Amino acid sequence: MAFELESLVTHLFMVNGRVLNAVPPGSLIEVAPKKAARGREADTILILMTPSGDIASADTYKKWARLASERYFNSTGSVTTGLRAVYDAINKAIMNQNRIELRQYEVNFICGVLHDSSLFLSRCGLALGIVYYQKQLSLFPTDPLDDTAMVFGAPLGVVEIPDVRIKRFEVEAGSRLILSDSELADVAHDKLASVFQVRDVNAMMAHVKNLVIDRATAMGVEFITPGTLPNLHVNPGSNSLDILESPISPEKQLEQVNLAPALGTQLINFASDLRDQTQVQVSKASAGIARGAKLANQANEHYFGQPEAEPEKRAVTLTILATLIPVLVVVLVVVFWLLNVDRSNYEQCVVDTLSVATIARNIDSSDVQGTLSGWNAVLEKSAECEQMRPEGIPESTLTDLQSEGQAIIDRLLNISRRQNFALTSFPSAQLTRVELRGLNMYVLDGANDIVYELTLSSDGRSVVPGTQSPIPNMRRNAPVNQYIIGEIIDIAWADDGNALSQGNVLVALDRNGVLVEHSPTILSRGVQKLIGVENWGNPIAARLWRGNLYLLDPTANQIWRYEPINGSYSGTPSEYFTGQLRPNIANAKDFSIDANGALYILYSDGQMGKYVSGQAQTFGFANFPPGQELRTADAMYLSTSPIYQGLYIASRNNRTIYETTFAGTFIRSYRIYNEADFASLNNVIAEPAQQIIYALSGNTVFAFNREG
């Protein structure tokens, strides 16, 4: 029964009352590849997925649809076994992406498999299948007007084991199928039946358009016998010139078979479509033959008049043209590739990007998530085009689209975009910690355990030449008195010198508990070794407040506090958190202390805790714009300057620096135009007087103006 039926397919993609001339993302029809698993060789899979939770990019839905097709044709066993494997694979892929991006993508999924003369429909989430067989209408679910039938389980991406429903239908040549989102669920049975009382699938989908109000995503299918030309209607006496001169109303657009203004243009578009395909599917080939036949019919009418005139001559011409069209297409495809395949692929990519931008512009501005997804898809597509752009070809179109899309996304997410500049770089470094006192900046190269000192210019926007150098006693293996410096944990500034040789010095702490001092004005070799190191787990940060030294130790689930005793830290550390109700700080990333001694702990998931004398205080981030919530964090800076007091939080995953008040109220989120510069964002510090924010990323210190 191999290839007993083939499929003619068309789509309806309607957003905000407007039909978009594009295949909906996540819609796919595939025939079995050459290396399909046994029992799948003659099958055809039809896929339609629509978003339910957060909206991903168009390419993401295409990726999931391709994964579904590959998973089915690589599976073995019965059709139902293969379908369940598809849903398990897509559900796992969505949940993995949710964990990676910290989003909640969900997908309504309906899938059909044509196997011999049987059609297997499966669904998860809100979706509807309508089968028209021997003039009888069958619905899947049986009664979509019944909420319990329609909403039978969670969409994909919500639960570990998807709730999949599968049903088998008989089909034959002339049977039709509609797969859609839930927009058709409220349409009465008699109106649904009228959809199929039309001449072809294009008219069928035009009828569907009239049944929905604002939006719909649907796939229309007609099953035909191989080699059968579908009954695609052309009015007697019409030709391509008539079509060019006669305006087409929007209501009739879906009834056309993608007619181009002239025969030559249609052939080129048809060849271009085929050029971009790596495998010609049987279903699409059938539709292509139909298009070629229609063009031949139109050309025949143009040269030989009405159908009644010279029927023999007309039939001969129709046969010749229908034979020549595929040959011409092959010649055009070969010419395209021989002339300049790279340029053609690039130009087609630009055209596709413009199409995606058109879709994004037509999304209702009140649909924030839809708009964000649309323009994110534009940025992804334009980046893809940039990768294939031939050398020597400038392209302002992509730059303009990227600027437009970025500006819209920034406005919706309340992102303050800034132009950054590189202040200085260090060879083979990974800068992790920074301290700033006046015009003196100190940075820790965590990869090589070296602390560098540099002096900023008076405007804070450059480094004074000749002032950038490593601090001799703050580097790995440096001998300081009787100690050898090991791996450096952190650097911190000490205003109070009660436990040190003097005040206003920089201190560096290594994993062995050696605390070494450096003064920017007076030669300082102060050094001491802390006791109680054997109780440490793995401290990751150090801060000083009123002479006390605090160490953040997530592994030990504790903050160690060293207090001055007789001019040094000679005593054992005390535990900051005591009692039975201790917080869990295992995923802490950084901490700081304000002028009043309140301690702020930043966690990797973007949360923050505030404590006074070890007791939790009320704290919560607030007023973050939708989509801008803190979900990941890597480092923080607490500004106690009287000019501006607040928190700065660096998120490498988002390539963003967030600014809030001490109470956690959102002020701004900063991103730079060249986001690749923040791909290795490690830390942040601000200089309120100069209104400059400094960021450590990789081996470079970047800077940008706080006010733009």
C-alpha positions as CSV (number, residue, x, y, z in Angstrom):
1,M,0.0,0.0,0.0
2,A,3.1,2.3,-0.2
3,F,2.3,5.8,-1.2
4,E,-1.4,5.0,-1.6
5,L,-2.3,8.5,-0.6
6,E,-0.6,11.8,-0.9
7,S,-1.3,15.1,0.8
8,L,-2.1,18.6,-0.5
9,V,-1.5,21.1,2.3
10,T,-2.2,24.8,3.0
11,H,-2.1,26.9,6.1
12,L,-4.0,29.7,7.8
13,F,-1.9,32.0,10.0
14,M,-4.1,34.9,11.3
15,V,-2.9,37.4,13.9
16,N,-5.1,40.3,15.1
17,G,-7.6,39.8,12.3
18,R,-4.9,39.9,9.6
19,V,-3.9,36.9,7.5
20,L,-0.1,36.6,7.3
21,N,1.5,35.2,4.2
22,A,3.7,32.8,6.1
23,V,3.7,29.2,7.3
24,P,3.0,29.2,11.1
25,P,6.2,28.4,13.1
26,G,5.9,24.8,14.4
27,S,3.8,23.7,11.4
28,L,5.4,20.8,9.4
29,I,4.5,18.1,7.0
30,E,7.1,15.4,6.2
31,V,7.1,12.2,4.2
32,A,9.3,9.4,5.3
33,P,13.0,9.9,4.6
34,K,15.1,7.3,2.7
35,K,16.4,5.8,6.0
36,A,13.1,5.7,7.9
37,A,12.7,2.9,10.4
38,R,11.0,-0.3,9.3
39,G,7.2,0.2,9.0
40,R,7.6,4.0,8.6
41,E,8.7,4.0,4.9
42,A,5.3,5.0,3.5
43,D,4.1,7.3,6.3
44,T,3.5,11.0,6.3
45,I,3.5,13.1,9.5
46,L,1.6,16.3,10.0
47,I,2.5,18.6,12.9
48,L,0.9,21.7,14.3
49,M,2.1,23.3,17.6
50,T,1.0,26.6,19.2
51,P,2.4,28.4,22.2
52,S,0.7,28.2,25.6
53,G,3.1,29.7,28.2
54,D,6.1,32.0,27.4
55,I,6.5,32.5,23.7
56,A,9.7,31.2,22.2
57,S,11.3,32.3,18.9
58,A,10.0,31.0,15.6
59,D,13.2,29.1,15.0
60,T,12.6,27.3,18.4
61,Y,9.2,26.0,17.3
62,K,10.7,24.9,13.9
63,K,13.4,23.1,15.8
64,W,10.9,21.2,17.9
65,A,8.8,20.3,14.9
66,R,11.8,18.9,13.1
67,L,12.7,17.0,16.2
68,A,9.2,15.5,16.3
69,S,9.5,14.3,12.7
70,E,12.9,12.8,13.2
71,R,11.9,11.1,16.4
72,Y,8.9,9.5,14.7
73,F,10.7,8.2,11.6
74,N,13.5,6.9,13.7
75,S,11.2,5.0,16.1
76,T,10.1,1.4,15.7
77,G,6.9,-0.4,16.7
78,S,3.3,0.6,16.1
79,V,2.2,4.0,15.0
80,T,0.9,4.8,18.5
81,T,4.2,3.8,20.0
82,G,6.0,6.1,17.6
83,L,3.6,9.0,18.5
84,R,4.1,8.5,22.2
85,A,7.9,8.6,21.6
86,V,7.4,11.9,19.7
87,Y,5.5,13.5,22.6
88,D,8.1,12.2,25.2
89,A,10.9,13.7,23.1
90,I,9.3,17.1,22.6
91,N,8.2,17.3,26.2
92,K,11.7,16.6,27.4
93,A,13.2,19.1,25.0
94,I,10.9,21.9,26.2
95,M,11.5,21.2,29.8
96,N,15.3,21.1,29.3
97,Q,15.1,24.5,27.5
98,N,12.9,25.9,30.4
99,R,15.6,24.8,32.9
100,I,18.4,26.4,30.8
101,E,16.6,29.7,30.0
102,L,14.6,29.8,33.3
103,R,11.4,30.3,31.3
104,Q,8.1,28.5,31.1
105,Y,7.7,27.5,27.5
106,E,4.6,25.4,26.9
107,V,3.2,23.9,23.7
108,N,-0.2,22.8,22.5
109,F,0.6,19.9,20.1
110,I,-1.6,18.1,17.6
111,C,0.0,15.6,15.3
112,G,-1.3,13.3,12.5
113,V,0.2,10.3,10.9
114,L,-1.0,9.0,7.5
115,H,-0.3,5.3,7.5
116,D,-1.8,3.4,4.5
117,S,-5.5,4.4,4.5
118,S,-5.5,5.2,8.2
119,L,-5.0,8.5,9.9
120,F,-3.8,8.6,13.5
121,L,-4.4,11.8,15.3
122,S,-2.8,12.6,18.6
123,R,-3.0,15.7,20.8
124,C,-1.8,17.3,24.0
125,G,-3.1,20.6,25.3
126,L,-5.6,22.9,23.5
127,A,-5.9,21.7,19.8
128,L,-8.6,20.4,17.5
129,G,-8.6,17.9,14.7
130,I,-11.5,17.7,12.1
131,V,-11.7,14.8,9.7
132,Y,-14.0,14.8,6.6
133,Y,-14.5,11.2,5.3
134,Q,-17.3,10.0,3.0
135,K,-19.2,13.3,3.6
136,Q,-19.1,12.6,7.3
137,L,-17.5,14.9,9.9
138,S,-15.5,13.5,12.8
139,L,-14.0,15.7,15.6
140,F,-11.1,15.0,17.8
141,P,-12.0,15.5,20.7
142,T,-15.5,14.3,20.0
143,D,-17.2,17.4,21.4
144,P,-14.8,20.4,21.5
145,L,-17.7,22.5,23.0
146,D,-17.4,20.4,26.1
147,D,-14.6,22.0,28.2
148,T,-13.7,18.7,29.8
149,A,-13.2,17.2,26.4
150,M,-11.1,20.1,25.1
151,V,-9.0,20.7,28.2
152,F,-8.0,17.2,29.1
153,G,-4.5,17.8,30.3
154,A,-1.5,20.1,30.5
155,P,0.4,21.2,27.4
156,L,3.8,19.9,26.7
157,G,6.5,21.4,28.9
158,V,4.5,21.3,32.2
159,V,4.6,17.8,33.6
160,E,7.2,15.1,33.3
161,I,4.9,12.5,31.7
162,P,2.7,14.1,29.0
163,D,-1.0,13.2,28.8
164,V,-1.4,12.1,25.2
165,R,-4.7,11.2,23.5
166,I,-4.6,9.2,20.2
167,K,-7.5,8.2,17.9
168,R,-7.6,6.4,14.6
169,F,-9.6,7.5,11.5
170,E,-10.2,6.0,8.1
171,V,-9.5,8.2,5.1
172,E,-9.5,7.9,1.3
173,A,-8.8,10.0,-1.8
174,G,-10.9,13.1,-1.4
175,S,-10.9,13.0,2.4
176,R,-9.9,16.3,4.1
177,L,-8.4,17.2,7.4
178,I,-8.1,20.4,9.5
179,L,-5.6,20.6,12.4
180,S,-6.1,23.8,14.4
181,D,-5.6,25.6,17.7
182,S,-8.6,26.0,20.0
183,E,-10.1,28.9,18.0
184,L,-12.4,26.5,16.1
185,A,-13.6,24.8,19.3
186,D,-16.5,27.2,19.7
187,V,-17.7,26.9,16.1
188,A,-21.0,25.0,15.7
189,H,-21.0,21.6,14.1
190,D,-23.1,22.7,11.0
191,K,-20.7,25.6,10.3
192,L,-17.7,23.3,10.6
193,A,-19.4,20.9,8.1
194,S,-19.9,23.8,5.6
195,V,-16.2,24.4,5.6
196,F,-15.7,21.2,3.6
197,Q,-18.4,21.9,1.0
198,V,-16.0,23.8,-1.2
199,R,-14.0,23.0,-4.3
200,D,-10.4,22.8,-2.9
201,V,-8.3,23.1,0.2
202,N,-7.5,26.8,-0.5
203,A,-11.1,27.7,-0.5
204,M,-11.6,25.5,2.5
205,M,-9.1,27.5,4.5
206,A,-10.6,30.8,3.2
207,H,-13.9,29.6,4.7
208,V,-12.2,28.8,8.0
209,K,-10.9,32.4,8.1
210,N,-14.5,33.6,8.1
211,L,-15.3,31.5,11.1
212,V,-12.8,33.0,13.4
213,I,-12.6,36.6,14.7
214,D,-9.2,37.7,15.6
215,R,-6.6,34.9,15.4
216,A,-6.1,31.3,14.3
217,T,-3.4,28.9,13.4
218,A,-4.5,26.0,11.3
219,M,-3.4,23.4,8.7
220,G,-5.7,22.2,5.9
221,V,-5.1,18.9,4.1
222,E,-6.6,17.0,1.2
223,F,-5.7,13.4,0.6
224,I,-5.3,12.5,-3.1
225,T,-4.2,9.5,-5.2
226,P,-0.6,9.8,-6.5
227,G,-0.5,11.5,-9.9
228,T,-4.0,13.0,-9.6
229,L,-4.2,16.7,-10.4
230,P,-6.3,18.4,-7.8
231,N,-9.4,20.3,-8.9
232,L,-7.8,23.8,-8.5
233,H,-10.3,26.1,-10.2
234,V,-9.4,28.6,-13.0
235,N,-12.3,30.6,-14.5
236,P,-12.8,30.0,-18.3
237,G,-11.1,32.5,-20.5
238,S,-8.8,33.8,-17.7
239,N,-5.1,34.1,-18.2
240,S,-2.1,35.6,-16.4
241,L,-2.6,39.0,-17.9
242,D,-6.2,39.1,-16.7
243,I,-5.1,38.1,-13.2
244,L,-2.4,40.9,-13.3
245,E,-5.0,43.5,-14.3
246,S,-7.8,42.4,-12.0
247,P,-7.3,43.3,-8.3
248,I,-7.7,40.5,-5.8
249,S,-9.8,41.2,-2.7
250,P,-8.3,40.2,0.6
251,E,-11.2,37.7,1.0
252,K,-10.1,36.0,-2.2
253,Q,-6.4,35.8,-1.5
254,L,-6.5,32.4,0.2
255,E,-8.5,31.0,-2.7
256,Q,-5.6,31.7,-5.1
257,V,-2.8,29.2,-5.6
258,N,-0.1,31.7,-5.0
259,L,-0.5,33.3,-8.5
260,A,2.3,35.6,-9.4
261,P,1.8,38.7,-11.6
262,A,3.3,36.9,-14.6
263,L,4.3,33.5,-15.8
264,G,8.1,34.3,-15.6
265,T,7.9,35.6,-12.1
266,Q,5.9,32.5,-11.0
267,L,8.5,30.2,-12.5
268,I,11.3,32.0,-10.7
269,N,9.5,31.9,-7.4
270,F,8.7,28.3,-7.9
271,A,12.3,27.5,-8.7
272,S,13.5,29.5,-5.7
273,D,11.2,27.5,-3.4
274,L,12.6,24.2,-4.7
275,R,16.2,25.5,-4.6
276,D,16.1,25.9,-0.8
277,Q,14.9,22.4,-0.2
278,T,17.3,19.5,0.4
279,Q,14.6,16.9,-0.2
280,V,11.5,17.2,-2.4
281,Q,8.6,15.7,-0.5
282,V,5.9,13.8,-2.3
283,S,3.2,16.0,-0.9
284,K,4.9,19.2,-1.9
285,A,5.8,17.8,-5.3
286,S,2.1,17.1,-6.0
287,A,1.3,20.7,-5.1
288,G,4.1,21.9,-7.4
289,I,2.7,19.9,-10.3
290,A,-0.7,21.4,-9.7
291,R,0.9,24.9,-9.8
292,G,2.7,24.0,-13.0
293,A,-0.5,22.7,-14.6
294,K,-2.4,25.8,-13.7
295,L,0.3,28.0,-15.2
296,A,0.2,25.9,-18.3
297,N,-3.6,26.3,-18.4
298,Q,-3.4,30.0,-18.1
299,A,-0.7,30.3,-20.8
300,N,-2.8,28.1,-23.1
301,E,-5.9,30.3,-22.6
302,H,-3.8,33.4,-23.3
303,Y,-2.5,32.1,-26.7
304,F,-5.5,30.0,-27.8
305,G,-8.5,31.7,-26.3
306,Q,-11.6,30.0,-24.7
307,P,-11.6,26.3,-23.8
308,E,-14.2,25.8,-26.6
309,A,-11.9,27.0,-29.3
310,E,-9.7,24.3,-30.9
311,P,-9.8,21.8,-28.0
312,E,-7.2,19.4,-29.7
313,K,-4.7,22.2,-30.1
314,R,-5.3,23.4,-26.6
315,A,-4.8,19.9,-25.1
316,V,-1.5,19.4,-27.0
317,T,-0.2,22.8,-25.7
318,L,-1.3,22.0,-22.2
319,T,0.5,18.7,-22.3
320,I,3.7,20.3,-23.7
321,L,3.7,23.1,-21.2
322,A,3.1,20.8,-18.3
323,T,6.0,18.7,-19.4
324,L,8.4,21.6,-20.0
325,I,7.7,23.4,-16.7
326,P,9.6,20.9,-14.5
327,V,12.4,20.9,-17.0
328,L,12.6,24.7,-16.8
329,V,12.5,24.6,-13.1
330,V,15.5,22.2,-12.9
331,V,17.4,24.4,-15.3
332,L,16.7,27.5,-13.2
333,V,17.8,25.7,-10.0
334,V,21.1,24.6,-11.6
335,V,21.7,28.1,-12.9
336,F,21.0,29.6,-9.4
337,W,23.6,27.3,-7.9
338,L,26.2,27.7,-10.6
339,L,26.1,31.5,-10.7
340,N,26.4,32.2,-7.0
341,V,25.0,29.8,-4.4
342,D,26.4,31.7,-1.4
343,R,25.0,35.0,-2.6
344,S,21.6,33.4,-3.4
345,N,21.4,31.8,0.1
346,Y,22.4,35.1,1.7
347,E,19.9,37.1,-0.3
348,Q,17.1,34.6,0.4
349,C,18.0,34.8,4.1
350,V,17.6,38.6,4.0
351,V,14.2,38.2,2.3
352,D,13.2,35.8,5.0
353,T,14.3,38.2,7.7
354,L,12.3,41.0,6.2
355,S,9.2,38.6,6.2
356,V,9.7,37.8,9.9
357,A,10.0,41.6,10.6
358,T,6.8,42.2,8.8
359,I,5.1,39.6,11.0
360,A,6.6,41.2,14.1
361,R,5.4,44.6,13.1
362,N,1.8,43.4,12.6
363,I,1.6,41.9,16.1
364,D,-0.7,43.9,18.4
365,S,1.4,46.2,20.6
366,S,-0.6,45.1,23.6
367,D,0.6,41.6,23.1
368,V,4.0,42.1,24.9
369,Q,5.1,38.5,24.8
370,G,4.1,38.0,21.2
371,T,6.0,41.2,20.2
372,L,9.1,40.2,22.1
373,S,9.1,36.7,20.5
374,G,8.6,38.3,17.0
375,W,11.4,40.7,17.3
376,N,13.7,38.2,19.0
377,A,13.1,36.0,16.0
378,V,14.1,38.9,13.7
379,L,17.4,39.3,15.7
380,E,18.1,35.6,15.5
381,K,17.4,35.4,11.8
382,S,19.5,38.5,11.0
383,A,22.4,37.0,13.0
384,E,22.1,33.9,10.9
385,C,22.2,36.0,7.7
386,E,25.4,37.8,9.0
387,Q,27.1,34.4,9.2
388,M,26.6,33.7,5.5
389,R,27.1,37.2,4.1
390,P,29.7,37.1,1.3
391,E,32.8,39.2,1.8
392,G,32.7,42.7,0.3
393,I,28.9,42.9,0.4
394,P,27.7,45.6,2.8
395,E,24.2,45.2,4.1
396,S,22.5,48.1,5.9
397,T,19.1,46.4,5.8
398,L,20.1,43.9,8.5
399,T,21.7,46.6,10.6
400,D,18.5,48.7,10.4
401,L,16.3,45.7,11.3
402,Q,18.6,44.8,14.3
403,S,18.5,48.4,15.5
404,E,14.7,48.5,15.1
405,G,14.2,45.2,16.9
406,Q,16.6,46.0,19.7
407,A,15.0,49.3,20.3
408,I,11.5,47.8,20.5
409,I,12.6,45.0,22.9
410,D,14.5,47.5,25.1
411,R,11.4,49.7,25.4
412,L,9.1,46.8,26.3
413,L,11.5,45.4,28.9
414,N,12.6,48.8,30.2
415,I,16.2,48.1,29.4
416,S,18.6,51.0,29.4
417,R,21.0,50.4,26.5
418,R,24.5,51.9,26.9
419,Q,27.6,52.4,24.7
420,N,30.5,50.9,26.6
421,F,34.2,51.2,26.2
422,A,37.1,49.1,27.3
423,L,39.1,50.8,30.1
424,T,41.9,48.3,30.1
425,S,42.8,44.7,29.7
426,F,45.2,42.2,31.3
427,P,46.9,39.3,29.5
428,S,45.5,35.8,30.0
429,A,43.4,37.0,32.9
430,Q,39.9,36.3,34.3
431,L,39.0,39.3,36.3
432,T,36.7,38.4,39.3
433,R,37.0,41.0,42.0
434,V,37.3,44.8,42.0
435,E,37.8,47.6,44.6
436,L,37.7,51.3,43.9
437,R,38.9,54.0,46.2
438,G,39.0,57.5,44.7
439,L,41.0,57.2,41.5
440,N,42.7,54.0,42.6
441,M,41.3,50.7,41.2
442,Y,42.3,47.2,42.2
443,V,41.3,44.1,40.3
444,L,41.9,40.4,41.1
445,D,42.8,38.1,38.3
446,G,41.2,34.9,39.6
447,A,42.8,32.7,36.9
448,N,46.4,33.6,37.9
449,D,45.9,34.9,41.5
450,I,47.4,38.3,40.8
451,V,46.0,41.6,42.1
452,Y,46.6,44.6,39.9
453,E,46.7,48.3,40.8
454,L,45.9,51.1,38.4
455,T,45.2,54.8,38.6
456,L,42.2,56.4,36.7
457,S,42.3,59.7,35.0
458,S,40.4,62.6,36.6
459,D,37.2,61.9,34.6
460,G,37.4,58.1,35.4
461,R,37.3,57.2,31.7
462,S,40.9,56.1,31.1
463,V,44.0,54.8,32.9
464,V,46.9,57.0,33.6
465,P,49.8,55.7,31.5
466,G,52.4,53.8,33.4
467,T,50.2,53.2,36.5
468,Q,48.9,49.7,35.7
469,S,51.0,47.1,37.5
470,P,50.7,43.9,39.7
471,I,51.0,44.3,43.4
472,P,54.2,42.4,44.4
473,N,52.9,40.9,47.7
474,M,49.5,40.0,46.3
475,R,50.2,37.3,43.8
476,R,50.4,33.5,44.0
477,N,53.7,32.1,45.4
478,A,54.8,35.6,46.6
479,P,56.9,35.4,49.8
480,V,55.6,37.8,52.4
481,N,57.6,37.5,55.7
482,Q,57.4,33.9,56.7
483,Y,54.4,33.1,54.5
484,I,53.9,32.1,50.8
485,I,50.8,33.5,49.2
486,G,48.5,30.8,47.8
487,E,45.2,30.9,45.9
488,I,43.6,34.3,46.6
489,I,39.9,34.2,47.6
490,D,39.1,37.9,47.5
491,I,40.2,41.5,48.0
492,A,38.6,44.1,50.2
493,W,39.1,47.6,51.4
494,A,39.8,48.2,55.1
495,D,39.0,51.7,56.4
496,D,39.4,50.7,60.0
497,G,42.9,49.5,61.0
498,N,42.2,48.1,64.5
499,A,43.2,44.6,63.5
500,L,45.8,45.7,60.9
501,S,49.1,47.5,60.7
502,Q,47.2,50.7,59.6
503,G,43.9,51.8,58.2
504,N,42.9,52.7,54.6
505,V,44.6,49.7,53.1
506,L,43.7,47.0,50.6
507,V,43.7,43.4,52.0
508,A,43.9,40.1,50.1
509,L,43.0,36.8,51.7
510,D,44.3,33.4,50.4
511,R,42.9,29.9,51.1
512,N,45.4,29.2,53.8
513,G,44.1,32.1,55.8
514,V,47.0,34.5,55.1
515,L,45.8,38.1,55.1
516,V,48.2,40.5,53.4
517,E,47.9,44.3,53.3
518,H,48.8,46.9,50.6
519,S,48.7,50.7,51.0
520,P,48.5,53.0,47.9
521,T,50.5,55.8,49.7
522,I,52.8,54.1,52.3
523,L,54.8,51.0,51.8
524,S,52.9,48.4,53.7
525,R,54.0,44.8,54.3
526,G,51.4,44.0,57.0
527,V,50.6,40.3,57.0
528,Q,49.0,37.8,59.4
529,K,47.6,34.3,59.4
530,L,44.0,33.7,60.5
531,I,43.3,30.8,62.8
532,G,40.3,28.4,62.6
533,V,41.0,27.8,58.9
534,E,40.4,24.1,59.4
535,N,36.7,24.8,60.1
536,W,36.2,26.6,56.8
537,G,34.4,24.9,53.9
538,N,35.1,27.0,50.8
539,P,34.9,30.8,51.5
540,I,34.2,32.8,48.3
541,A,34.1,36.4,49.5
542,A,35.4,38.7,52.2
543,R,34.1,42.0,53.6
544,L,35.2,44.4,56.4
545,W,33.0,46.5,58.5
546,R,34.1,48.5,61.5
547,G,37.2,46.4,61.9
548,N,35.4,43.1,61.7
549,L,36.3,40.7,58.9
550,Y,33.4,38.6,57.5
551,L,33.9,35.5,55.2
552,L,31.0,34.1,53.1
553,D,31.3,30.3,53.2
554,P,28.4,28.7,51.4
555,T,29.9,25.2,51.7
556,A,29.9,25.5,55.5
557,N,26.5,27.3,55.3
558,Q,27.9,30.0,57.4
559,I,29.5,33.5,57.5
560,W,32.6,33.6,59.7
561,R,33.3,36.7,61.7
562,Y,36.8,37.7,62.9
563,E,37.0,40.5,65.5
564,P,40.0,42.6,66.4
565,I,41.9,41.4,69.5
566,N,45.0,43.3,70.6
567,G,45.6,44.8,67.1
568,S,45.1,41.6,65.0
569,Y,42.6,38.9,64.2
570,S,44.2,36.5,66.6
571,G,41.0,34.8,67.9
572,T,38.9,32.0,66.5
573,P,36.0,33.1,64.3
574,S,32.5,33.3,65.5
575,E,29.4,32.1,63.6
576,Y,27.3,34.9,62.2
577,F,24.2,32.6,62.0
578,T,23.3,30.8,65.3
579,G,20.3,29.0,66.8
580,Q,18.0,26.5,65.2
581,L,16.5,28.7,62.4
582,R,19.6,29.2,60.2
583,P,19.2,30.2,56.6
584,N,20.3,27.9,53.8
585,I,23.1,29.9,52.0
586,A,24.4,26.9,49.9
587,N,23.8,28.7,46.6
588,A,25.1,32.1,47.8
589,K,27.2,34.0,45.2
590,D,28.2,37.2,46.9
591,F,27.5,39.5,49.8
592,S,28.0,43.0,51.1
593,I,27.4,45.1,54.2
594,D,25.8,48.6,54.4
595,A,26.8,51.5,56.7
596,N,24.5,50.3,59.5
597,G,25.8,46.8,59.5
598,A,22.9,45.2,57.6
599,L,24.3,42.2,55.7
600,Y,22.9,41.4,52.1
601,I,23.5,37.9,50.6
602,L,23.0,37.4,46.9
603,Y,22.0,34.0,45.6
604,S,22.6,32.3,42.2
605,D,18.9,32.3,41.4
606,G,18.7,36.1,41.7
607,Q,17.1,36.1,45.2
608,M,18.6,38.2,48.0
609,G,18.4,38.0,51.8
610,K,19.0,40.7,54.3
611,Y,20.2,40.1,57.9
612,V,21.0,42.1,61.0
613,S,23.0,40.3,63.8
614,G,22.2,37.0,62.1
615,Q,18.4,37.6,62.0
616,A,16.5,37.7,58.8
617,Q,14.9,41.0,57.8
618,T,12.1,41.8,55.4
619,F,13.5,42.1,51.8
620,G,12.1,41.5,48.4
621,F,12.8,42.8,44.8
622,A,9.9,44.8,43.5
623,N,8.6,46.7,40.3
624,F,10.8,44.7,37.9
625,P,9.2,44.9,34.4
626,P,7.6,41.6,33.1
627,G,10.4,39.5,31.6
628,Q,13.1,41.4,33.5
629,E,12.8,39.5,36.8
630,L,16.1,38.5,38.3
631,R,16.5,34.8,37.7
632,T,20.3,34.4,37.8
633,A,23.0,36.5,39.5
634,D,26.7,36.3,39.8
635,A,28.0,39.3,41.8
636,M,26.8,42.5,43.6
637,Y,28.1,45.9,44.6
638,L,26.5,47.9,47.5
639,S,27.0,51.7,47.2
640,T,27.0,53.6,50.5
641,S,27.9,56.9,48.8
642,P,25.8,59.8,50.0
643,I,25.4,60.8,46.4
644,Y,23.5,57.6,45.6
645,Q,22.9,54.6,47.8
646,G,21.7,51.3,46.2
647,L,22.5,47.9,44.9
648,Y,24.1,46.8,41.6
649,I,23.7,43.2,40.5
650,A,25.6,41.5,37.7
651,S,23.9,38.7,35.8
652,R,26.2,36.9,33.3
653,N,23.4,34.8,31.8
654,N,21.4,37.9,30.9
655,R,24.5,40.0,30.1
656,T,22.8,42.6,32.3
657,I,23.6,44.9,35.3
658,Y,20.5,45.6,37.5
659,E,20.2,48.6,39.7
660,T,17.8,48.7,42.7
661,T,17.3,50.6,45.9
662,F,18.4,49.2,49.3
663,A,14.8,48.0,49.6
664,G,15.0,46.0,46.3
665,T,12.9,48.4,44.2
666,F,13.8,48.3,40.5
667,I,15.5,51.4,39.1
668,R,17.1,50.3,35.9
669,S,18.6,47.3,34.0
670,Y,21.7,48.1,31.9
671,R,22.8,46.3,28.8
672,I,25.4,47.4,26.3
673,Y,25.0,47.5,22.5
674,N,27.7,44.9,21.9
675,E,26.4,42.3,24.3
676,A,29.2,39.9,23.4
677,D,31.5,42.1,25.6
678,F,29.4,40.9,28.6
679,A,29.5,37.2,27.7
680,S,32.0,36.7,30.6
681,L,30.5,39.3,33.0
682,N,31.9,38.6,36.5
683,N,31.5,41.7,38.6
684,V,30.4,45.3,38.8
685,I,31.3,48.5,40.7
686,A,30.0,52.1,40.5
687,E,31.5,55.5,41.0
688,P,28.6,57.8,41.9
689,A,30.5,61.1,41.7
690,Q,31.5,60.4,38.1
691,Q,28.3,58.6,37.3
692,I,30.3,55.8,35.8
693,I,29.6,52.0,36.1
694,Y,32.6,49.7,35.7
695,A,32.1,46.0,34.8
696,L,34.6,43.1,34.8
697,S,34.2,40.7,31.9
698,G,36.8,38.2,30.9
699,N,40.2,39.9,31.0
700,T,38.8,43.4,30.5
701,V,37.5,46.3,32.6
702,F,34.6,47.9,30.8
703,A,32.9,51.2,31.6
704,F,29.8,53.1,30.6
705,N,27.9,56.2,31.7
706,R,25.1,55.6,34.2
707,E,23.0,58.2,32.7
708,G,23.7,57.3,29.1
